[in-house]
Amino acid sequence: MPVFTRLRQQPDPAATAGATAAAAGPSSGTAPRPAAGRGPRARLERWRQERPGAARWLRWTVTALAAALVLTALLLPDRAGAIRPDRFTRLPMEAILGAALVMVLPRRPRQVVAAVAGAALGAMTALNLLDMGFGEYLGRPFNLVLDWGLLPDAQAYVRDAMGRAAAVGATVGVVVLILLLLTVTALATVRLAHLLARHRRPATRGTLIAAVAWLLCSALGLQVSGVPIAADRTASALAIQARRVQDTLRDEADFRKVARVDAFGDTPGSQLVPDLRGKDMIFTFIESYGRSAIEDPVMAPGVDRTLAARTEALAKSGFHAKSGWLTSATYGGSSWLGHSTTLSGLWIDNQQRYRTVMASDRMSLTEAFRRTGDWDTVGVMPGVQKAWPEQKFYGLDTVRNAFQLGYKGPKFSWSTMPDQYALEAFQRLEHGRKRDRPLMSEVILTSSHQPWAPIPKMVDWDEIGDGSVFEGIEKAGNRASDIITSEPRSRAEYGRSIQYSVTALTQWLQRYGTDDTVLVFLGDHQPIARVSGENASRDVPVSIVAKDPKVLEKVAGWGWSDGLRPAHDAPVWKMSAFRDRFLTAYGSTPHPRKG
């Protein structure tokens, strides 16, 4: 073989040394050559090579945070009151099954499954947070089928209570939070899946040990502080959501059948409420006027003093009252569910039922008065700021909304106007007018709506005018942001708001009521749990006030208390029972409609 050929076949010493150094890596004592390029990936690689200790610490920190995030999401309860440290020291079944699955999958399917599972876990976490919020404000969990339409109402409430900037900020914050939950949990599960796959042997042993431990804890019922160690929180939550959707869809068909059955559906107008002929009837709902206002040790003293004082003042004017309790179909909010339950005689505890009954021909209590042909019917709705098709269901000839009461003063947070002004406008525009027949009115009072700041104050009735007199009161009042963030202040201000609303209503009755005036007023629901307390009842007070003793004699058999304050042991009825009991008490003859 020629010499030249033999020389070409000899290995290059420099290349051999470079290859040896590259193969030896950091342990050879020769520093690795920095990665070429200027992109983010190249810069990250150079940083890792230059600072291997920091890179290792960061890698394990991110992995630990990913594991903590996934475990927190798997164990997160759906009630704010249930968030305690012992809830997060449990062994989640879903983590064990997930680990077993990703370790047997090839790389690409493993990545897809981990990402989808992580995003789904983020979505379940978002639903848990919605459940917490709805539980705090409405006393019930979020309904996947029905409650999306309430989110714009929540945004409108924040805008009215806290301002447009706060509403926009809250909306953006919620959207960003949801996107972060979906993205970060997906990235976290992908990272953990790859870690398990890289360390398959110890990961397999750890998964088997965890599975055996979970089975033993489950079989033996082992607990820590009353909380089971073996957890299946996410799987159970998913099953609950699925069952809730199924029940909602089934409830729609069942409720339609119930709504078609009406004990007074075919009663002629001449046989409806004959014992109230000639009376001016007023049905008034006071926002958030619940049992807690009368019995809670913080709020009750002031409210009870007001009720006692107003009972005495009414008696001096010739008015007397009977009071009891109704159990509301809603809690903390969704006032329209309480209104419709009271007046329809049906249990309307969700938006689907509400839509169904509003579209039906069922007779509401207010419609019963219109059907007789002996009353003019009117609604005063200061909280209504858009089209209100429910007017037809309630049988109201005329409705005065927030823009039709002539108010020129400031808003009081969510409430468009003080109750005193709404009542004075009702007197000026409707109740005080000369009529050929009596008036039946539905009046909604809103000053006791959360966040209970600022609260109006009573002014001289002759000085109300167009409402401008309330400018200084609104400016001097508390700011909503100061009250919302303080539970003690929220409870105190809530009690004050109820005192104001009851005072305004009963002063109006003293001032403008006649021998033929009959007032029925009640709360629509309890205030939110932060004010009424965990596990509070859904009871609200209800009162009938009249000068004519015959009006109260008709309900003497109900067992209600004398005066405006119902006794603790006064009868408690479901709110849906009120319509039929009221119609029966005042002489209505049942003519059932069976659908």
KOLVOTI-818477 format. One record per residue: x, y, z of N, C-alpha, C in turn. Coordinates in steps of 0.1 Angstrom, whole numbers, plus 5000, padded with zeros to 4 digits. Example, Ala and Ser with C-alpha at 12.3 -4.5 7.8 and 13.67 -1.06 7.14 Angstrom:
<recs>
513249435078512349555078513249675078/512849785071513749895071512950005079/
</recs>
This chain:
<recs>
500949885000500050005000500950125000/500650224992501450344991501550415005/502550495007502750565019501650675021/501350735009500350845010499050795015/498650675011497350615015497450575030/498550525034498650485048498550615057/499150725053499050845061497650895062/496850885051495450935051494650855061/494950735063494150645072494450665086/495550745089495850765103494950865109/494450845122493550945128494151075131/493351185130493951315133494051335148/495251365153495351375168494451485174/494251595168493451705173492051655174/491551595163490151545163489951445174/490951355175490851245185490751305199/491651405202491551465215490251535218/489751605207488451675209487351575212/487351465204486251365206486351305220/487651275224487751215238487251315248/487651445247487151545257485651555257/485051555245483551565245482951445251/483551325249482951205255483151205270/484251255274484551255289483651345296/483151455290482251555297482951625308/482151685317482651765328483651695337/483651555338484451485347485951475342/486151515329487451505324488351615328/487751715334488551835339488651935328/488151915316488152005305486852075304/486752205304485552275303484852255290/483552235289482852215277482852345269/482752325256482652445247481352505248/481152635250479852695251479052675238/477752665240476852635228476852755219/476852725206476752835196475352885194/475153005189473853065186473453175195/472453245191472053355199470553345203/469853245200468453225204468253205219/467053205223466753175237467253045242/467052945233467452805237468952805238/469652865229471152865230471652935243/470953055246471353125258471053045270/469952975270469652895282470652775284/471052725272472052615273473352665278/473752785273475052835278474952865293/473852915298473652945312473752815320/473152705315473252575322474652525323/475352545312476752495312477652585321/477352715321478152805330477852795345/476552765348476152755362475352625364/476052515364475352385365474652365379/475252425390474552415403473252485403/473252605398472052685398470952625389/471452575378470552505368469852385375/470652305382470152185389469152225400/469452335407468552385418467252435411/467352505400466152555394465252445388/465952345382465252235377464352155387/464952135399464252055409463252145416/463452275416462452365422461252375413/461452385400460252385391459552255392/460252145393459552015394458752005406/459352055417458652055430457352135430/457452255423456352345422455252275413/455652205402454752135394453952035401/454751955409454051845418453151915428/453552025434452652085444451352135437/451552195425450352245418449352135415/449952025409449051915406448351855418/449051835429448451785441447451875446/447752005446446752105451445452105443/445652095430444452095421443651965423/444351855426443651725428442851725441/443351795451442851785464441951905468/441952015459441252135463439752105465/439152145477437752135479436952235471/435652225471434752315464434052415473/434452415485433952515495435052595502/434952725502436052805508436252765523/435152735530435252695544436052565546/436152485536436752355537438252355534/438852475531440252485528441052485541/441652375544442452365556443752285553/444752295560446052225557445852075556/444952015565444751865564444151815551/443451905544442851865531443951835521/445151885523446251875513447351775517/447051695527448051595531447451455528/446551445519445951315515446651255503/446251135500446851055489445851045478/446051125467445051125457445051005447/443950935446443950815437444250855423/443850975418444051015404445551025401/446351075411447751085408448350955406/447950855414448550715412448150655399/446850665395446450615382447150685370/447250815372447950895361449350855360/450050835371451450795370451650665363/450750565367450850435361450550445346/449650525342449350545327450450605319/451050715324452050775315453350695315/453650615324454850535324454850425313/453650385309453550275299453350325285/453150455283452950515270454250555264/454350545250455450605243455550755244/456650815240456850955243455751045238/455451045225454451135220453051115226/452550995226451250975233451251025247/452350995254452551035268452351185269/453051255260452951405261451551455258/450851395249449451435245448551405257/448651285263447751255274448051335286/449251365289449651445300449051585299/449251645287448751785284447251795285/446551695279445051695280444651675294/445251585301444851565315445151685324/446251755321446551875329445551985326/445252005313444252105310442852075316/442451945316441251905322441251935337/442451905343442551935358442452085361/443052165352442852315353441452355352/440652295343439252325341438452285354/438752165359438052125372438452225383/439652275383440052365394439252495392/439052545380438252665377436852635382/436252515379434952485384434852485399/435852435406435852435420435852585426/436652665419436652805423435252875421/434652835410433252885407432252835418/432452715422431652655432431852735445/433052765448433352845460432652975460/432753045449432153175447430653175448/430053075441428553065442428153025456/428952935462428552895476428553015485/429553095484429753215492428553315490/428253335478427253445475425853395473/425653275468424353225465423953095473/424853055481424552935489424352805482/424852795470424752675462425952665452/426152545446427352535437426952585423/427952605415427752655401427152545393/426152585385425552485376426052505362/426652395356427252405343426252435332/425052395334424052415324423452555324/423152605337422252715338422952845342/424152845348424652965354425553055346/425853015334426753095326426053235324/424753235323424053365320424153455332/424553405344424653495356425953565357/426953525349428253585349428253735345/427453765334427353915331426653995342/425753925349425053995360426154025371/427053925373428053945383428954065379/429354065367430154175362429454315364/428154315361427354435362427254485377/427154385386427154415400428454475405/429654415400430954475404431054615398/430554635386430654775380429854875388/428654835392427754925399428254945413/428854845419429254855433430654915434/431554885425432954925427433455015416/432655035405433155115394433555035382/433555105370433855045358435254985357/436255055363437655015362437754885370/437154875382437154745390436554635382/435454665375434754555368435554505356/436254595349437054555338438254475343/438854535354440054465360439654325365/438454305371438054175376437854085365/437154135354436954045342438253995336/439154095334440454055328441153955337/441153985350441753895360441253755360/439853745359439253605358439653535345/439653605334440053535321441453495322/442353585327443753545328443953425337/443253435348443453325358443053185352/441953185344441453065338442453015328/442953105320443953065310445253015316/445653085327446853035334446652895340/445452875346445152745352445252635341/444652655330444652555319446052535314/446852645312448152625306449152575316/449152625328450252585338450052445343/448752405345448552265349448952175338/448652205326449052125315450552105314/451352215315452752215315453252135327/452652145339453152075351452951925349/451851885344451651735342452551685331/452851755321453751715311455151695317/455551795325456951785331457051665340/455951645348455951525358455951395350/455251385339455151265331456551235325/457251335320458551305315459551265326/459351325338460251285349460051135353/458751095353458550955356459050865346/458950905333459450815322460950805323/461650915326463150905326463650825338/462850815349463250735360462250625362/462050545352460950455352460950345363/462150295366462250195376461850245390/462550345395462150395409460650445409/460250505397458950555397457850445397/458150335391457250215391457150165406/458250155413458250105426457450205435/457650335433456950435441455450435439/455050415426453650405423452950285429/453650175428453150045434452950065450/453950125456453850145470452650245474/452550345466451450445468450050375466/450050295456448750225453448350135464/449350055469449049965481448650045493/449350155495449050245507447550305505/447250345493445850405491444850295494/445050175489444050065491443950035506/445050025513444949995527444250105535/444550235532443950345539442450345536/442050325523440650325520439950205526/440550085526439849975532439749985547/440750045554440750055568440050185573/439750275563439050405567439950495575/441250495572442250575580441950725578/442050805588441750945587442851025595/442951145592443751245599442851365602/442551385615441651495619440251485612/439851365611438551335605438451345590/439651355584439651365569440351235564/439651155555440251035550441551055543/442550965545443850985539443650945524/442950835521442750795507441750885501/442150965490441351065484441051035470/439751065465439451065451438651185448/439151295453438451425452438051465438/438951465429438751505415437751415408/437951285410436951195403435551205409/435451225422434151255428433551385423/434351485422433851615417433351605403/434051525395433651505381432351435380/432151335389430951255389429751345394/430051435404429051525409428651625398/429551675390429251765380428351695369/428751575366427951505356426551475360/426451435373425151405379424351535380/424951645383424251775383423651815370/424451795359424051825346422851735342/422951605346421851515343420551545350/420751585363419551625371418951745366/419751845361419251965356418351945343/418851855334418151825322416851755325/416951665335415751585339414751685345/415251775353414351865361413551955352/414051985340413352075331412052015327/412051885323410851815318409851795330/410451755342409551735353408851865358/409551975358409052105362407952145353/408052125340407052165331405652105335/405751975339404551905342403951965355/404851995365404352045378403752185375/404352265367403852405365402552405358/402152305351400852305344399652275354/400052225366398952195376398852315385/397552365386397352495393396052485400/396052485413394752475421393752585418/394252705413393452815410393552855395/394052765387394252795373393052835366/391852775369390652795361389652865370/390052925381389153005389388653135382/387353155381386953285374387353405383/387553515376387953635383387053675394/385753645392384753685403384953605415/385653495415385853415427387253415432/388053515428389353535433389353655443/389953635455390153725466388953815468/387753765470386553845472386653925485/387353875495387453935508388354055508/389054085497389854205496389354305486/388154285482387554385473387554525479/387954625471388054765476389254805483/390254705485391454735492392554775483/393354865487394654895479395654805484/396054705475396954605479398454635475/399354615484400754645481401654525485/402254465475403154355478404654405476/405354405487406654465487407754365491/408854365483409954275486411154365491/411654335503412854415508414054325505/415054385498416254305493417054255505/417354125505418154055515417654065529/416354085531415754095545415553945549/416553895557416553755561416453735576/416253615580416153585594417353625602/418453625596419753665603419653815608/418853895601418754035605418054045619/417153955621416353955633416953875645/417753775642418153675652419753675654/420453725645421953725646422353815658/423253775667423553855678424253995675/424854005664425454135660424454225654/423654175645422654265638421354275644/420954175652419554175657419254295666/420054325675419654435685419154555678/419854605668419454725661418254705653/418154595646416954565637415754545646/415954475657414754445666414254575672/415154665676414654795681413854865671/414354865658413654925647412254865645/412154735645410854665643409954695655/410454705667409554735678409054875677/409954965674409555115673408655135662/408855065650407955085639406555015641/406554905649405254845652404454935661/405155005671404455095680403955215672/404755265663404355385655403255355646/403255235640402055205631400855185640/400955125651399755105660399155245663/399955345666399455475669398655535657/399055495645398355535633397155445629/396955345637395855255635396155125627/397455105624397854985616398354875626/397954755623398454645630398954535621/399854445626400554355617400554215623/400654115614400953975617402153935610/403053855616404353825609404653675611/405253615601405753475602407053465594/407353335590408553305583408253225570/408953255560408953185547410353135544/410453015539411752965535411952995520/412953075517413153125504413753015495/413453025482414052935472415452975468/415953085473417253125469417953185481/419253215480420053255491421153345487/421353465493422453545490422253635478/421353595468421253665456420153605447/420153645434419153595425417753625431/417453745434416253785440415053745432/415153755419413953715411413453575413/414353485418413853355421412953355434/413253445443412353455455411053525451/411153625443409953695439408953605432/409553525422408653445414408153325422/408953275431408453165440407253205448/407353325454406353375463405053395455/405153455443403953495436403453385427/404253285423403753185414403153065422/403653045434403252925442404052805437/405152815430405952715426407352735431/408052625434409452625439410452655428/410852775427411752825415413152855421/413952755420415252765426416452765416/416052775403417152795393416652865381/417552905373417152995361416352925351/416552795350415752725340414252715344/413952695357412652695362412052835360/412852935363412353075362411953105347/412753065338412353085324411153005320/411052885325409852805322408552865327/408552915340407352965345406953105339/408053185336407753315330407153305316/407453195309406853165296405453095297/405053055309403852985310402653075312/401453015313400253085315399753065330/400653025339400253005353399953145359/398953135368398453265374399353295386/399953415385400653465397399753535406/400153555419399353615429398953755424/399853835418399553965414398553955402/398753865393397853845381396453815386/396353745397394953715403394153845405/394853945409394054075412393654135398/394554135388394254185375393054105369/393053975371392053885365390653915370/390553975382389254005387388554115379/389454205373388854325367388554435376/388854415389388454515399389654595404/390854575399392054645403392854695391/393354815393394454855384395754795390/396654755381397854685386399154755381/400054775390401254855387402554795394/403654805388404954755394405854875395/406554885406407654985408408954905410/409754915400410954835399412254925398/412754985408413955065407415154985404/415154855405416354775402416354735387/415254755380415154715366415654825357/416754795349417354895340417354855326/416554755322416454715308415054655306/414854605294413454545291413154435301/411854435304411454345315410154265310/410354165302409154095297408354025308/408854005320408153945331406854015334/406754135330405554215333404254145329/404354075318403053995314402753895324/403753815329403453705338402853755351/403453875356402953925368401654005367/401154015355399854075353399854225357/400854295353401054435357400654525345/399654615347399254705336400354805333/401054845343402054955342403354905350/404454935345405754905353406555035352/407055085363407955195364409355145368/410255155358411655105361412555215366/413755185366414755285372414755415365/414355415352414455535344413155615343/412155555350410755615348410255655362/411055685371410655735384411155875387/411755935377412156075378413356105387/414156015390415256035400416356105394/416856205400418056285396419256275405/419156205416420156195426421156095422/422156065432423255965429422755825432/423455735425423255585428423955565442/423355465449423955415461424555275459/425755275453426355145449425455085439/425054955441424254885431422854945431/422254995442420955045442420855175434/419855185425419755305417419255425424/418555405435417955515442417655465456/417555565466417155525480415655475480/415355385489414055335490413055445493/413455535501412555645505412055725492/413055745483412655815471411755725462/412055595461411255505453409755505458/409655505471408255505477407555635474/408355745476407655875473407255895459/408155835449407755845435406555755432/406455645439405355555438404055625442/404155705453403055785458402655885447/403655955442403356075433402856025420/403355915415403055875401401855775400/401655695411400655595410399655585422/400255565434399355545445398455665449/399055785447398355905450397355955440/397355895428396455945418394955905420/394055985416392655945417392355835407/391555735412391255625403389855585405/389355515395387955465395387855335403/389055265405389055145412390355135420/390455045430391655035438392854985430/394054995437395354975431395954845437/396454765429397354655434398754675429/399654685438401054725434402054615439/403054595430404254515434405454615435/406054635446407154725448408354655453/409554675446410754615450411754725456/412154705468413054795475414454745474/415454835471416754785468417854835476/417554925486418654995493419454895502/418854785505419554685514420254585506/420554615493421354525484422754535488/423554425488424954425490425554515479/426654585483427554565494427254655506/426054715507425654785519426554905522/426954975511427655095512427655165499/427455295499426955375511425455345513/424955365525423555345529422855485530/421655495524420955625525420555655539/420155775541419555815554418255875551/417355865561416055925560416156085559/415356145551415256285550413756325552/413556455553412156495554411456465541/410256395543409556355531409156475521/408956585527408656705519409856765512/411056715515412256775508412856675498/412156565495412756465487412956515472/411956585467412056645454412456535443/413456575435413956485424415056395429/415356395442416356305448417756375449/417856495444419156565446419656585460/418656585469418956595483419856485489/419856375482420756265486422156275482/422556375474423956395470424956395481/424656475491425556485503425656355511/424456295512424456165520425256055513/425156055500425955945493427455975494/427856105492429256135493429856115507/429056135517429556115531429555975536/428855885528428755745532430055665530/429955545535431055445533431255415519/432555375515432755325502432655175502/432055125490431854985489433054895491/434254945486435454865488435854855502/435554945511435954935525435054835532/433754825528432854735535433054585530/433254575517433354435511434454365517/435554435520436754365525436754335540/435654375547435654355561434354285565/434454165570433254085574432554155586/433154205597432454265607431654395602/432354475594431654595589430554555580/430754455572429654415563428354375571/428554305582427454255590426754375597/427554475602427054585608426254675598/426854695587426154785577424954715571/425054585569423854515565422654535574/422854525587421854555597421254695596/422154785594421754925592420854945580/421254875569420454885557419054835559/418954725566417554675569416754765577/417354825587416654925595416155045586/417055085577416655195568415455155560/415455035553414454995544413054985552/413154915563411954895571411355035575/412255125580411755255584411155335573/411755335561411255405549409855345546/409755215545408455155541407355185551/407655175564406555195574406255335576/407255425574406955575575406055605563/406355555551405455575540404055535542/403955415548402555365552401855455561/402555505572401955595581401455725574/402355775565402055895558400955895548/400955785540400055775529399055665529/399155575539398155465540396755515544/395755435540394355465544393755355551/392455365554391755255560391655135551/391855155538391755045528393054995523/394155045529395454995525395854865532/396354775524396854645529398254625524/399254615533400654595529401054455533/401654385523402254255525403754285522/404654265531406054285528406954175534/407954135527408854025530410154035524/411153955529412453955523412453855511/413353875502413453785491414453665494/415453695502416353585506417253635517/418053545523419053585533420253655526/420953735534422253785529423253685527/424353715520425453615517425953555530/426653445528427153365540428153445548/428853535542429853615550429153705560/427853735558427053815567426153725575/425453635569424453545576425053435584/426353395580427053295587426953155579/427853075582427852935575426652865581/426052785572424852695575423652775580/423552905577422352975581421152925573/419952945579418752895573418452985561/417452955553417053035542415753105545/415453125558414153185562414253335560/413053395557412853535556411653575563/411553695569410353745576409253785565/408053765569406953815561405853875570/405253985566404354055575403154105566/401954105572400754165567400354275576/400154395570399854515578398554575572/397654605581396354665577395754745588/394854835585393954905595392754825598/392154775587390954695588391154565596/390554555608390854435616390354305609/389454315600388954195593390054135584/390954215579392054165571392954075579/393254105591394154025599393353905605/392053925607391253815612391253695603/391353725590391353615580392553525581/393653575587394853495588395153455603/394153475612394353445626394753305628/394253215620394553075621395953035617/396753125611398053095607399053075618/398753125630399753125641400853225640/400653325632401753425630401753515643/402853585645403053665656402453805654/402053875665401554005664402754105662/402654205654403654305652404554265640/405554345638406454325626407554225628/407754185641408854085643408253945646/408553855637408053715639408753655651/408053585659408753505670409653395664/410553355672411553255668410753125664/409753095672409052975669407752995661/407653105654406453125646406553025634/405352995628405352895617406352935606/406852825600407752845589407152765577/406852835566406352765554407352785543/407352695533408052715521407452835514/408352915508407853035501406853005490/406952885484406052845474404652825479/404452805492403152775498402352905500/402953025499402253145503401153185493/401353165480400253205471398953145474/398953005475397652935477397052965491/397952975501397453005514396753145515/397453235508396853375508395553375500/395553315488394253315480393153245488/393453135495392453065503391953145514/392853215521392453295533391553405530/391653465518390853575514389753535504/389253415506387953375500388053315486/389153295480389253245466388753105465/388053065455387552935453388452855443/388952745448389852665439389052605427/389652625415389152555403390452505396/390852375400392152335395392252315380/393452345375393852315362394852205362/394652095355395451985357396451965345/396652065337397552065327397052015313/
</recs>
